[in-house]
């Protein structure tokens, strides 16, 4: 007889317990009412990161090409000052620096492959 008093409580717990975990795992809806997709969110994040990296790469290219132009102008001025029989060490160093920077610009233009 004592167990009959607990029967409605036991029945209530049995019926509500299986539905409880389902309510906790549901995704919150988006503004338009459709559920949030984890892969879509990850894809959007990846695209945003790629865009940011591309912008940074373009900014670095602009900076490097500005340096390249400046070094080229300086090299031209130094070559114009030098004699036909004498090239200064500064001219050679500047040419090597231009070569390295030009290779760096070329690699950046190719992208992250």
C-alpha positions, -999 to +999 in steps of 0.1 A: +000+000+000+028+024+007+042+021-028+009+032-044+014+067-030+047+070-048+033+056-081+022+089-096+055+106-088+074+076-103+052+077-134+058+115-138+096+111-135+096+082-160+076+102-186+096+135-183+131+122-179+136+109-215+125+143-230+148+163-207+181+157-225+165+165-259+155+200-248+190+209-237+207+199-270+184+219-292+201+247-312+188+282-307+171+296-338+186+324-359+168+357-365+151+343-396+139+312-376+162+286-391+185+266-368+222+276-365+245+252-384+279+246-369+295+239-402+281+271-417+295+291-387+329+275-391+328+282-429+320+318-423+348+321-398+372+305-422+362+329-450+366+359-427+401+348-417+410+343-454+398+377-463+418+392-434+449+374-445+445+386-481+441+422-469+473+419-448+491+403-478+481+432-501+491+458-474+525+440-471+529+440-509+522+477-511+547+484-484+574+462-501+568+477-535+572+512-520+605+501-505+615+486-538+608+518-557+628+538-532+657+515-534+656+515-572+656+553-573+686+553-549+704+527-569+699+548-601+713+579-583+743+560-571+750+544-605+747+579-621+773+592-596+798+564-602+825+563-629+826+539-658+856+522-642+844+522-606+813+508-589+810+514-552+802+487-527+770+506-518+757+500-553+763+463-551+747+460-517+717+480-528+713+458-559+714+427-537+688+442-513+666+450-543+670+414-556+659+400-522+630+423-519+618+416-554+619+379-547+598+385-515+573+405-535+571+378-561+565+351-535+538+372-518+520+378-551+518+341-557+499+337-524+499+311-497+503+280-519 
